[in-house]
Amino acid sequence: MKKIKNSLFFLMLMALAVFALAACSDSSKEEEPKKEEQATDNTSNTSEATDEQQYPITIKHAFGETVIDKKPERVATIAWSNHDVALALGVVPVGFSAANYGVQDGSGMLPWTAEKLKELGEENPNIYQDTDGLDFEAIADSNPDVILAAYSGITQEDYDTLSQIAPVVAYKETPWVTSWRDQILLNSQGMGMEAEGKQLLTDTEKLIQDKVSAHPELKGKKAAFAMFMVNDLSKFYIYTPGDPRGEFLGELGMEFPAGLQSLVVDENSFYIELSAENADALADTEIFIAYGDDATVATLQADPILGKVPAIQQGNVVIIGDNTPLAAAGTPSALSIAYTIDEYVSLISDAAKNVK
């Protein structure tokens, strides 16, 4: 089977920003400005259910319904972070997509994924090399009972092809906007582990609440997750609360600025693209979180338009090093939250204390 290629626009923006995701095809109409072999005989290590699951399970999603007739023993995942849900529930996928953003050792795995695999005793995971499109042959060769894709950009064509291999758990409505909560709920349902998924969600929420309670300076601050392309500041992107990055800032007790909210036309869109002429809309933003490097803030401050934005003037821009694990965790997952939250909150806290 042939691989489906990513669009040029998608690859260009991902190279500049958030992370590259392996599963988005060129037939997908809504793409993120910056996001994300031979089969082994590895079998998923399933945990015992806390409550007896009733079958069949019917999961509604953007492409219709998926029916799970019995508990899957071999779980495969594609795209970004779905494998983290399986691993957090103690299940080693029979195959999962390589992470191609934020990985610094060439392993195809982000550190929280590698750490959890080691904890579960898996030394040789089966990783799909699908950065140029879904490798349907490799997925089929791993012989899965279910394919988890709750956070992905698969198209109807992708879904139809994958469904010939195994039942597919897709996103609810819109590609690339599934929250970390829905990632857990949808994927755990597909695994026949809904009760365990709900417990994982509760535990993760408590972790976040505990961290937030230790940083009251975050509460109520007007914050936005942005993408500035320093070689062309004539336009920039803001991730909306509909995107997992923007949503997570709300979970940390911050608020999406009213000036930007007024420009969100489609509540289902994960970002808005603005021109420099829209810089006035940033006036009430107190903190920006953005991808970049040591020179990014100075470049923004030197810009004749963006340099006049109060938060940028004051240096209240939290820079997340591009192509680092922390940048990849900008879209939170079941494992990345616990792994990175201390560093992430600490960086934002420093900016919050500087707000005038």
C-alpha positions in Angstrom: 0.0 0.0 0.0 1.3 3.4 -0.8 2.0 6.1 1.8 0.0 9.3 1.8 2.2 12.4 1.7 1.9 15.4 3.9 1.2 18.7 2.3 4.0 21.2 1.6 2.3 23.9 3.7 2.0 21.6 6.7 5.7 20.6 6.5 6.9 24.1 6.1 5.0 25.5 9.1 5.8 22.5 11.2 9.5 23.0 10.5 9.2 26.5 11.9 7.0 25.8 14.8 5.3 23.3 17.1 6.1 19.8 16.0 5.9 17.4 13.1 3.2 14.9 13.2 3.5 11.8 11.1 0.0 11.0 10.1 -1.5 14.1 8.5 -2.1 13.6 4.8 -2.4 16.0 1.9 -6.1 15.4 1.6 -6.6 16.8 5.1 -8.1 20.3 4.7 -7.3 21.7 8.2 -3.6 21.4 9.0 -1.7 22.8 11.9 0.8 25.6 11.4 3.2 23.6 13.5 2.5 20.4 15.1 4.0 16.1 14.6 9.2 -1.4 9.2 9.2 -5.0 10.0 6.8 -6.0 12.7 8.0 -7.6 15.9 6.3 -10.3 17.9 5.6 -7.9 20.8 2.2 -8.2 22.3 0.5 -5.5 24.4 0.8 -5.9 28.1 -2.8 -5.3 29.2 -3.7 -4.4 32.7 -6.6 -5.9 34.6 -9.8 -3.9 34.4 -11.0 -2.3 37.6 -14.6 -2.8 36.4 -15.8 -5.5 34.0 -16.2 -4.0 30.6 -19.3 -4.7 28.6 -19.1 -5.5 24.9 -19.6 -4.5 22.2 -18.3 -1.0 22.7 -19.5 1.6 20.2 -17.4 4.8 19.8 -18.8 7.7 17.8 -16.3 9.9 15.9 -15.9 12.2 12.9 -16.2 9.3 10.4 -19.1 7.5 12.0 -18.9 4.7 14.6 -16.4 2.1 15.5 -17.5 -1.1 17.2 -15.2 -3.0 19.5 -16.5 -6.6 19.8 -14.0 -7.8 22.5 -11.1 -6.5 24.5 -8.2 -5.8 22.1 -5.0 -7.7 22.9 -2.8 -6.0 20.3 -3.1 -2.2 20.4 -1.5 0.0 17.7 -1.4 3.8 17.6 -0.6 6.4 15.0 0.1 10.1 14.8 1.0 12.0 18.0 0.6 11.1 21.7 -2.0 8.3 21.3 0.7 5.8 22.3 1.2 7.8 25.5 -2.3 6.9 26.6 -1.7 3.2 26.1 1.6 3.3 27.9 0.2 5.3 30.8 -2.4 2.5 31.2 0.3 -0.1 31.2 -0.1 -1.3 27.6 2.9 -1.5 25.2 1.6 -0.9 21.7 2.4 -3.4 19.0 3.4 -0.4 17.0 3.3 3.4 17.2 4.4 6.4 15.1 7.8 7.9 15.5 7.9 11.3 17.1 9.7 13.6 14.7 9.8 16.8 16.7 11.5 17.3 20.0 13.5 14.0 19.7 17.2 14.7 20.3 18.7 11.2 20.2 17.4 9.9 16.9 15.3 7.2 18.7 11.9 8.4 17.4 10.8 8.6 21.0 10.3 11.5 23.3 11.9 11.0 26.8 8.6 10.3 28.6 7.7 7.6 26.1 11.2 6.0 26.4 11.1 6.2 30.2 7.7 4.5 30.3 8.7 1.8 27.9 11.7 1.0 30.0 9.5 0.9 33.1 7.2 -1.6 31.3 10.2 -3.7 30.3 10.1 -3.0 26.5 13.5 -2.6 25.0 12.7 -2.9 21.3 9.5 -1.1 20.5 8.0 -1.4 17.0 8.0 2.2 15.6 6.3 3.2 12.4 8.5 5.5 10.3 5.6 7.4 8.7 6.8 11.0 8.5 6.0 11.0 4.8 2.6 9.6 5.4 1.0 6.6 7.1 2.9 3.4 6.5 -0.1 1.2 6.0 2.0 -1.9 5.3 3.9 -1.5 8.6 0.7 -1.0 10.5 -0.9 -4.0 8.9 2.2 -6.1 9.6 1.9 -5.4 13.3 -1.4 -7.2 13.2 -3.4 -4.9 15.6 -6.8 -5.6 17.1 -7.4 -1.8 17.3 -5.8 1.3 16.0 -5.8 4.4 18.2 -6.0 7.8 16.4 -7.9 10.1 18.7 -5.3 12.8 18.2 -4.5 12.8 14.6 -5.3 14.4 11.2 -6.4 11.3 9.4 -8.8 11.8 6.4 -11.8 9.7 5.3 -9.5 7.9 2.9 -7.0 7.2 5.7 -9.7 6.0 7.9 -11.2 3.7 5.3 -7.8 2.1 4.6 -6.9 1.7 8.3 -10.4 0.2 9.0 -9.5 -2.6 6.6 -6.7 -3.5 9.1 -8.5 -3.1 12.4 -11.2 -1.0 14.1 -10.0 2.7 14.3 -10.6 5.1 17.1 -10.7 8.6 15.4 -11.1 12.1 16.7 -14.6 13.4 17.6 -15.0 16.2 15.1 -12.0 18.1 14.0 -8.4 17.0 13.3 -5.6 18.0 15.6 -7.8 19.5 18.3 -8.4 16.6 20.6 -7.7 17.6 24.2 -5.5 15.5 26.4 -8.7 14.5 28.3 -10.5 13.3 25.2 -7.3 11.5 24.1 -7.4 9.5 27.3 -11.2 8.9 27.2 -11.5 8.0 23.5 -8.4 5.8 23.4 -9.1 4.0 26.7 -12.5 3.2 25.4 -11.0 1.7 22.3 -8.7 -0.4 24.5 -11.6 -1.7 26.6 -10.2 0.2 29.6 -12.6 3.0 30.1 -12.6 2.8 33.9 -8.8 2.9 34.0 -8.9 5.8 31.6 -11.2 7.8 33.8 -8.9 7.1 36.8 -5.9 8.2 34.8 -7.8 11.4 33.9 -8.6 12.0 37.6 -5.0 11.5 38.7 -3.7 13.8 36.0 -6.2 16.5 36.9 -5.1 16.3 40.5 -1.5 16.6 39.6 -2.2 19.8 37.6 -4.3 21.2 40.4 -1.5 20.5 42.9 1.0 22.3 40.7 -1.3 25.3 40.1 -2.1 25.7 43.8 1.6 26.3 44.4 1.7 29.1 41.9 -1.1 31.6 42.7 0.6 34.2 40.5 -0.7 32.4 37.4 -4.4 32.8 38.3 -6.2 35.2 36.0 -3.2 36.3 33.9 -4.1 36.9 30.3 -1.9 34.5 28.3 -1.6 33.3 24.7 0.4 30.6 23.0 1.8 32.1 19.9 4.0 31.2 16.9 6.2 34.0 15.6 8.3 33.4 12.5 11.2 35.7 13.2 12.3 35.8 9.6 8.9 37.2 8.6 7.0 39.1 11.3 4.5 40.4 8.9 2.2 37.7 10.2 2.0 35.4 13.3 -0.2 32.7 14.7 -2.1 32.4 18.0 -3.3 29.0 19.2 -6.9 29.2 20.4 -8.5 27.6 23.5 -9.7 25.0 21.0 -6.2 23.8 20.6 -4.6 21.6 23.4 -1.8 24.2 23.9 -4.3 27.0 24.4 -6.6 24.9 26.5 -3.8 23.9 28.8 -3.0 27.5 29.7 -6.6 27.7 30.9 -6.0 24.7 33.1 -3.1 26.5 34.7 -5.5 29.2 35.8 -4.8 31.7 33.0 -7.3 33.4 30.7 -7.4 33.8 26.9 -7.2 37.5 26.2 -10.4 39.2 25.1 -8.6 41.1 22.3 -7.7 37.8 20.7 -11.0 36.1 21.5 -12.9 38.7 19.5 -10.9 37.5 16.4 -11.8 33.9 16.8 -14.4 33.3 14.1 -14.5 29.5 14.2 -14.5 28.0 17.8 -13.4 24.7 16.3 -10.3 26.1 14.8 -7.0 25.5 16.7 -5.3 28.7 15.6 -5.9 32.1 14.1 -3.5 33.8 11.6 -3.0 37.5 12.1 -1.1 40.1 10.2 1.2 42.7 11.9 -1.6 45.2 11.4 -3.6 43.3 14.0 -1.0 43.9 16.7 -3.4 46.1 18.6 -5.4 42.9 19.4 -2.4 41.9 21.6 -2.6 44.9 23.9 -4.4 43.0 26.7 -2.2 39.9 26.5 0.1 39.9 29.5 2.1 36.8 28.7 3.1 35.1 25.5 4.4 31.5 25.3 6.2 31.0 22.0 8.7 28.7 20.3 12.1 30.1 19.6 15.6 30.5 20.8 17.8 33.0 22.8 17.4 35.7 20.1 13.7 35.5 19.7 12.6 38.0 22.3 15.2 40.6 21.2 14.0 40.2 17.6 10.4 40.7 18.6 11.3 43.8 20.7 13.2 45.3 17.8 10.3 44.9 15.4 8.7 48.4 14.8 5.2 47.0 15.2 5.3 44.0 17.5 8.0 45.7 19.6 5.3 48.1 20.8 3.1 45.3 22.2 3.2 45.8 26.0 4.0 42.2 27.0 6.7 42.0 24.4 8.2 45.4 25.5 8.3 44.1 29.1 9.9 40.8 28.0 7.0 38.8 29.2 7.6 36.2 26.5 8.2 32.6 27.6 10.4 31.0 25.0 10.2 27.3 24.6 13.3 26.0 22.9 12.4 24.9 19.4 12.7 21.2 18.7 13.1 20.3 22.4 11.1 17.9 24.5 9.4 20.8 26.3 8.3 22.2 22.9 6.9 18.8 21.9 5.0 18.8 25.2 3.3 22.0 24.2 0.5 19.8 23.1 0.1 17.8 26.4 -0.4 14.1 26.6 -1.1 11.5 29.3 2.7 11.1 29.9 4.2 14.5 28.9 2.2 16.5 31.5 3.8 14.8 34.5 7.2 14.8 32.9 7.3 18.5 32.0 4.8 20.4 34.2 7.4 21.5 36.8 9.6 23.1 34.1 6.7 24.6 32.2 5.0 26.1 35.2 8.3 27.5 36.5 9.0 29.3 33.2 5.5 30.8 33.0 5.6 31.7 36.7 8.7 33.8 36.2 6.9 35.8 33.5 3.7 36.1 35.6 5.7 37.7 38.5 7.0 40.2 36.0 3.6 41.4 34.8 3.0 45.0 35.7 
